[in-house]
Amino acid sequence: MMPADNHTFFAPVIYILTGIPGTEESHVWISIPFCLMYIVTLFGNSLLLFIILTEQSLHEPMYLFVSMLAAVDLLLSTTAVPKMLAVFWFGAGEISFAACLTQMFFIHVSFMAESAYTGILLAMVFDRYVAICDLLRYTSILSKSVIGKIGLAVVTRSFSIIFPVIFMVKQLKFCRTNHLPHTYHEHMAIARLACDDITVNFWYGIFVAILAIGLDAVLIAVSHGLILRAVFQLPSKDARCKALRTCGSHICVILMFYTPVFFLIFAHRFGHITRGYILILLPNLYVLIPPMLNPVVYGVTTKEIQKQVINVFYRWCRRSSLLS
Protein backbone atom coordinates (compact mmCIF):
# COMPACT_ATOMS: atom_id res chain seq x y z
CA MET A 1 0.00 0.00 0.00
CA MET A 2 1.35 3.42 -0.82
CA PRO A 3 -0.15 6.86 -0.46
CA ALA A 4 -0.23 9.19 -3.45
CA ASP A 5 -2.34 12.26 -4.18
CA ASN A 6 -4.31 11.84 -0.94
CA HIS A 7 -5.35 8.34 -2.05
CA THR A 8 -4.26 5.00 -0.67
CA PHE A 9 -3.72 2.68 -3.59
CA PHE A 10 -3.96 -1.04 -3.02
CA ALA A 11 -3.79 -4.25 -4.96
CA PRO A 12 -7.27 -5.77 -4.63
CA VAL A 13 -7.25 -9.29 -3.21
CA ILE A 14 -10.97 -9.88 -2.67
CA TYR A 15 -14.00 -8.38 -4.39
CA ILE A 16 -17.48 -8.58 -2.95
CA LEU A 17 -20.43 -8.75 -5.33
CA THR A 18 -23.42 -7.06 -3.72
CA GLY A 19 -26.10 -8.06 -6.24
CA ILE A 20 -28.57 -5.47 -7.49
CA PRO A 21 -28.44 -2.33 -5.28
CA GLY A 22 -31.80 -1.13 -4.02
CA THR A 23 -33.44 -4.52 -4.42
CA GLU A 24 -31.75 -6.40 -1.56
CA GLU A 25 -35.06 -7.38 0.03
CA SER A 26 -36.22 -8.85 -3.27
CA HIS A 27 -33.07 -10.82 -4.12
CA VAL A 28 -34.68 -14.18 -3.33
CA TRP A 29 -37.69 -13.37 -5.52
CA ILE A 30 -35.48 -12.11 -8.34
CA SER A 31 -33.43 -15.30 -8.15
CA ILE A 32 -36.45 -17.52 -8.88
CA PRO A 33 -36.93 -16.52 -12.56
CA PHE A 34 -33.13 -16.33 -12.97
CA CYS A 35 -32.77 -19.89 -11.66
CA LEU A 36 -35.60 -21.19 -13.85
CA MET A 37 -34.09 -19.54 -16.92
CA TYR A 38 -30.72 -21.09 -16.11
CA ILE A 39 -32.26 -24.56 -15.75
CA VAL A 40 -34.01 -24.16 -19.11
CA THR A 41 -30.71 -22.96 -20.62
CA LEU A 42 -28.80 -25.99 -19.32
CA PHE A 43 -31.47 -28.46 -20.39
CA GLY A 44 -32.21 -26.91 -23.79
CA ASN A 45 -28.63 -26.37 -24.93
CA SER A 46 -27.40 -29.72 -23.56
CA LEU A 47 -30.25 -31.50 -25.37
CA LEU A 48 -29.46 -29.58 -28.56
CA LEU A 49 -25.78 -30.54 -28.35
CA PHE A 50 -26.60 -34.17 -27.58
CA ILE A 51 -29.00 -34.48 -30.52
CA ILE A 52 -26.71 -32.80 -33.05
CA LEU A 53 -23.58 -34.69 -31.99
CA THR A 54 -25.23 -38.12 -31.79
CA GLU A 55 -27.52 -37.93 -34.83
CA GLN A 56 -25.52 -38.57 -37.99
CA SER A 57 -28.11 -36.92 -40.24
CA LEU A 58 -27.51 -33.60 -38.43
CA HIS A 59 -23.76 -33.55 -39.10
CA GLU A 60 -24.22 -30.80 -41.65
CA PRO A 61 -22.71 -27.28 -41.57
CA MET A 62 -25.93 -25.58 -40.44
CA TYR A 63 -26.39 -27.85 -37.42
CA LEU A 64 -22.70 -27.85 -36.52
CA PHE A 65 -22.89 -24.05 -36.32
CA VAL A 66 -25.99 -24.41 -34.12
CA SER A 67 -24.02 -26.77 -31.83
CA MET A 68 -21.24 -24.15 -31.58
CA LEU A 69 -23.84 -21.59 -30.57
CA ALA A 70 -25.25 -23.96 -27.93
CA ALA A 71 -21.75 -24.55 -26.50
CA VAL A 72 -21.15 -20.78 -26.29
CA ASP A 73 -24.55 -20.34 -24.60
CA LEU A 74 -23.63 -22.92 -21.96
CA LEU A 75 -20.24 -21.29 -21.33
CA LEU A 76 -21.69 -17.77 -21.05
CA SER A 77 -24.55 -18.65 -18.68
CA THR A 78 -22.54 -21.10 -16.54
CA THR A 79 -19.73 -18.58 -16.08
CA ALA A 80 -22.11 -15.95 -14.71
CA VAL A 81 -25.31 -17.44 -13.29
CA PRO A 82 -24.15 -19.87 -10.51
CA LYS A 83 -22.22 -17.09 -8.75
CA MET A 84 -25.14 -14.75 -9.33
CA LEU A 85 -27.51 -17.19 -7.59
CA ALA A 86 -25.03 -17.66 -4.73
CA VAL A 87 -25.09 -13.87 -4.20
CA PHE A 88 -28.90 -13.80 -4.21
CA TRP A 89 -29.43 -16.85 -1.97
CA PHE A 90 -26.53 -16.84 0.45
CA GLY A 91 -24.93 -13.41 0.12
CA ALA A 92 -21.80 -15.28 -1.00
CA GLY A 93 -20.36 -12.49 -3.08
CA GLU A 94 -16.71 -12.83 -2.07
CA ILE A 95 -14.38 -13.67 -4.93
CA SER A 96 -10.63 -13.31 -5.36
CA PHE A 97 -9.24 -10.79 -7.82
CA ALA A 98 -7.75 -13.63 -9.93
CA ALA A 99 -11.11 -15.43 -10.02
CA CYS A 100 -12.75 -12.09 -10.80
CA LEU A 101 -10.51 -11.59 -13.84
CA THR A 102 -11.11 -15.19 -14.91
CA GLN A 103 -14.88 -14.79 -14.73
CA MET A 104 -14.70 -11.46 -16.55
CA PHE A 105 -12.51 -12.98 -19.26
CA PHE A 106 -14.80 -15.94 -19.94
CA ILE A 107 -17.97 -13.85 -19.81
CA HIS A 108 -16.60 -11.32 -22.30
CA VAL A 109 -15.01 -13.99 -24.53
CA SER A 110 -18.33 -15.85 -24.53
CA PHE A 111 -20.14 -12.62 -25.27
CA MET A 112 -17.77 -11.95 -28.15
CA ALA A 113 -18.28 -15.46 -29.36
CA GLU A 114 -21.91 -14.60 -28.88
CA SER A 115 -20.83 -11.96 -31.14
CA ALA A 116 -20.47 -15.37 -32.40
CA TYR A 117 -24.11 -14.49 -32.18
CA THR A 118 -22.71 -12.33 -34.81
CA GLY A 119 -19.56 -14.39 -35.50
CA ILE A 120 -21.22 -17.81 -35.47
CA LEU A 121 -24.49 -16.40 -36.76
CA LEU A 122 -22.58 -14.68 -39.52
CA ALA A 123 -21.13 -18.07 -40.37
CA MET A 124 -24.65 -19.54 -40.24
CA VAL A 125 -25.90 -16.79 -42.56
CA PHE A 126 -23.05 -17.60 -44.94
CA ASP A 127 -24.06 -21.27 -44.73
CA ARG A 128 -27.64 -20.42 -45.74
CA TYR A 129 -26.43 -18.11 -48.50
CA VAL A 130 -24.29 -20.87 -50.03
CA ALA A 131 -27.09 -23.43 -49.59
CA ILE A 132 -29.56 -21.20 -51.41
CA CYS A 133 -27.39 -19.48 -54.00
CA ASP A 134 -24.76 -22.13 -54.81
CA LEU A 135 -26.24 -25.46 -53.72
CA LEU A 136 -24.16 -27.55 -56.13
CA ARG A 137 -20.92 -26.39 -54.46
CA TYR A 138 -22.37 -26.44 -50.91
CA THR A 139 -20.43 -29.46 -49.58
CA SER A 140 -17.17 -28.38 -51.21
CA ILE A 141 -17.36 -24.79 -49.97
CA LEU A 142 -18.46 -25.67 -46.43
CA SER A 143 -16.35 -28.75 -45.78
CA LYS A 144 -15.60 -29.93 -42.24
CA SER A 145 -12.15 -28.36 -42.56
CA VAL A 146 -13.68 -24.97 -43.42
CA ILE A 147 -16.18 -25.26 -40.55
CA GLY A 148 -13.34 -26.02 -38.14
CA LYS A 149 -11.39 -23.00 -39.40
CA ILE A 150 -14.45 -20.78 -38.98
CA GLY A 151 -14.88 -21.99 -35.39
CA LEU A 152 -11.17 -21.42 -34.70
CA ALA A 153 -11.39 -17.93 -36.22
CA VAL A 154 -14.33 -17.04 -33.95
CA VAL A 155 -12.44 -18.21 -30.84
CA THR A 156 -9.21 -16.47 -31.92
CA ARG A 157 -11.02 -13.21 -32.62
CA SER A 158 -12.83 -13.30 -29.28
CA PHE A 159 -9.59 -14.02 -27.38
CA SER A 160 -7.62 -11.35 -29.25
CA ILE A 161 -10.21 -8.65 -28.57
CA ILE A 162 -10.80 -9.46 -24.89
CA PHE A 163 -7.23 -10.22 -23.74
CA PRO A 164 -6.24 -6.50 -23.78
CA VAL A 165 -9.19 -5.80 -21.44
CA ILE A 166 -7.67 -8.11 -18.80
CA PHE A 167 -4.30 -6.38 -19.23
CA MET A 168 -5.88 -2.92 -18.87
CA VAL A 169 -7.74 -3.89 -15.68
CA LYS A 170 -4.57 -5.37 -14.13
CA GLN A 171 -2.77 -2.07 -14.75
CA LEU A 172 -5.38 0.00 -12.88
CA LYS A 173 -4.70 1.36 -9.39
CA PHE A 174 -7.56 0.92 -6.93
CA CYS A 175 -8.23 3.12 -3.94
CA ARG A 176 -11.97 2.82 -3.46
CA THR A 177 -14.19 0.15 -2.02
CA ASN A 178 -13.87 -3.46 -3.12
CA HIS A 179 -17.68 -3.82 -3.01
CA LEU A 180 -18.91 -4.25 -6.56
CA PRO A 181 -22.59 -3.33 -7.10
CA HIS A 182 -23.19 -6.05 -9.66
CA THR A 183 -24.11 -9.72 -9.98
CA TYR A 184 -20.96 -10.66 -11.91
CA HIS A 185 -17.66 -9.10 -12.90
CA GLU A 186 -18.00 -6.81 -15.88
CA HIS A 187 -15.18 -4.73 -17.34
CA MET A 188 -16.47 -1.19 -16.81
CA ALA A 189 -18.06 -2.03 -13.43
CA ILE A 190 -14.58 -2.94 -12.14
CA ALA A 191 -12.85 -0.06 -13.95
CA ARG A 192 -15.14 2.47 -12.22
CA LEU A 193 -13.72 1.37 -8.86
CA ALA A 194 -10.24 2.52 -9.91
CA CYS A 195 -8.72 5.89 -9.12
CA ASP A 196 -6.90 6.03 -12.46
CA ASP A 197 -8.19 7.69 -15.58
CA ILE A 198 -10.30 5.03 -17.30
CA THR A 199 -10.81 6.89 -20.58
CA VAL A 200 -8.79 4.23 -22.44
CA ASN A 201 -10.99 1.50 -20.95
CA PHE A 202 -14.13 3.35 -21.99
CA TRP A 203 -13.05 4.02 -25.56
CA TYR A 204 -11.68 0.52 -26.01
CA GLY A 205 -15.13 -0.76 -25.00
CA ILE A 206 -16.70 1.51 -27.62
CA PHE A 207 -14.17 0.30 -30.20
CA VAL A 208 -14.98 -3.34 -29.38
CA ALA A 209 -18.72 -2.66 -29.64
CA ILE A 210 -18.31 -1.01 -33.06
CA LEU A 211 -15.83 -3.58 -34.38
CA ALA A 212 -17.35 -6.77 -33.05
CA ILE A 213 -21.03 -5.92 -32.92
CA GLY A 214 -21.69 -3.05 -35.31
CA LEU A 215 -19.58 -4.36 -38.20
CA ASP A 216 -20.98 -7.89 -37.89
CA ALA A 217 -24.51 -6.49 -37.67
CA VAL A 218 -24.00 -4.67 -40.96
CA LEU A 219 -22.58 -7.82 -42.57
CA ILE A 220 -25.51 -9.89 -41.29
CA ALA A 221 -28.03 -7.34 -42.57
CA VAL A 222 -26.40 -7.26 -46.01
CA SER A 223 -26.17 -11.07 -46.09
CA HIS A 224 -29.84 -11.47 -45.20
CA GLY A 225 -30.74 -8.96 -47.89
CA LEU A 226 -28.85 -11.06 -50.46
CA ILE A 227 -30.44 -14.25 -49.13
CA LEU A 228 -33.96 -12.82 -49.31
CA ARG A 229 -33.35 -11.64 -52.86
CA ALA A 230 -32.16 -15.14 -53.78
CA VAL A 231 -35.08 -16.76 -51.92
CA PHE A 232 -37.72 -14.92 -53.92
CA GLN A 233 -36.04 -16.05 -57.13
CA LEU A 234 -36.44 -19.74 -56.18
CA PRO A 235 -38.98 -21.55 -58.39
CA SER A 236 -40.25 -23.89 -55.67
CA LYS A 237 -42.69 -22.58 -53.07
CA ASP A 238 -41.56 -25.23 -50.55
CA ALA A 239 -37.93 -24.19 -51.00
CA ARG A 240 -38.88 -20.54 -50.45
CA CYS A 241 -40.80 -21.40 -47.27
CA LYS A 242 -37.93 -23.48 -45.89
CA ALA A 243 -35.39 -20.75 -46.61
CA LEU A 244 -37.61 -18.06 -45.09
CA ARG A 245 -38.19 -20.22 -42.00
CA THR A 246 -34.43 -20.60 -41.52
CA CYS A 247 -33.84 -16.86 -42.02
CA GLY A 248 -36.68 -16.18 -39.56
CA SER A 249 -34.99 -18.23 -36.85
CA HIS A 250 -31.72 -16.35 -37.46
CA ILE A 251 -33.48 -12.99 -37.22
CA CYS A 252 -35.20 -14.03 -33.96
CA VAL A 253 -31.86 -15.03 -32.41
CA ILE A 254 -30.18 -11.82 -33.60
CA LEU A 255 -32.98 -9.69 -32.12
CA MET A 256 -32.75 -11.58 -28.81
CA PHE A 257 -29.06 -10.77 -28.71
CA TYR A 258 -29.16 -7.13 -29.78
CA THR A 259 -32.26 -5.94 -27.91
CA PRO A 260 -30.76 -6.22 -24.37
CA VAL A 261 -27.45 -4.81 -25.63
CA PHE A 262 -29.05 -1.71 -27.16
CA PHE A 263 -31.25 -1.22 -24.09
CA LEU A 264 -28.08 -1.33 -21.99
CA ILE A 265 -26.28 1.17 -24.24
CA PHE A 266 -29.19 3.63 -24.06
CA ALA A 267 -29.52 3.09 -20.29
CA HIS A 268 -25.86 4.05 -19.82
CA ARG A 269 -26.24 6.96 -22.23
CA PHE A 270 -29.20 8.34 -20.27
CA GLY A 271 -27.97 7.07 -16.91
CA HIS A 272 -28.88 10.34 -15.19
CA ILE A 273 -32.57 9.56 -15.71
CA THR A 274 -32.29 5.78 -15.27
CA ARG A 275 -32.64 4.08 -11.90
CA GLY A 276 -29.37 2.52 -10.74
CA TYR A 277 -30.79 -0.97 -10.34
CA ILE A 278 -31.92 -0.96 -13.99
CA LEU A 279 -28.31 -0.42 -15.13
CA ILE A 280 -27.34 -3.52 -13.11
CA LEU A 281 -30.37 -5.58 -14.10
CA LEU A 282 -30.03 -5.07 -17.86
CA PRO A 283 -26.62 -6.79 -18.26
CA ASN A 284 -28.16 -9.89 -16.70
CA LEU A 285 -30.55 -10.12 -19.63
CA TYR A 286 -27.90 -10.97 -22.20
CA VAL A 287 -26.41 -13.76 -20.06
CA LEU A 288 -29.87 -15.24 -19.39
CA ILE A 289 -32.40 -14.60 -22.15
CA PRO A 290 -30.56 -15.40 -25.45
CA PRO A 291 -28.94 -18.62 -24.09
CA MET A 292 -32.36 -19.73 -22.82
CA LEU A 293 -34.34 -18.92 -25.97
CA ASN A 294 -31.86 -19.99 -28.67
CA PRO A 295 -32.50 -23.75 -28.34
CA VAL A 296 -36.24 -23.05 -28.18
CA VAL A 297 -36.10 -21.01 -31.40
CA TYR A 298 -34.08 -23.62 -33.28
CA GLY A 299 -36.10 -26.48 -31.82
CA VAL A 300 -39.38 -24.92 -32.94
CA THR A 301 -38.36 -23.50 -36.33
CA THR A 302 -36.09 -26.33 -37.55
CA LYS A 303 -38.11 -29.40 -38.47
CA GLU A 304 -35.09 -31.72 -38.52
CA ILE A 305 -34.12 -30.78 -34.94
CA GLN A 306 -37.76 -30.86 -33.85
CA LYS A 307 -38.12 -34.38 -35.23
CA GLN A 308 -35.03 -35.62 -33.39
CA VAL A 309 -36.17 -34.01 -30.11
CA ILE A 310 -39.49 -35.87 -30.41
CA ASN A 311 -37.60 -39.12 -31.11
CA VAL A 312 -35.41 -38.64 -28.04
CA PHE A 313 -38.42 -38.08 -25.78
CA TYR A 314 -40.24 -41.01 -27.37
CA ARG A 315 -37.29 -43.35 -26.70
CA TRP A 316 -36.96 -42.00 -23.16
CA CYS A 317 -40.68 -42.53 -22.41
CA ARG A 318 -40.57 -46.01 -23.91
CA ARG A 319 -37.51 -46.97 -21.86
CA SER A 320 -39.13 -45.59 -18.70
CA SER A 321 -42.30 -47.62 -19.29
CA LEU A 322 -40.28 -50.80 -19.84
CA LEU A 323 -38.30 -50.27 -16.64
CA SER A 324 -41.47 -49.68 -14.64
Salt bridges, closest charged atoms under 4 A:
ASP127 OD2 - ARG128 NE 2.74
ASP134 OD2 - ARG137 NH1 3.11
ASP216 OD2 - ARG157 NH1 2.81
GLU304 OE2 - LYS242 NZ 3.84
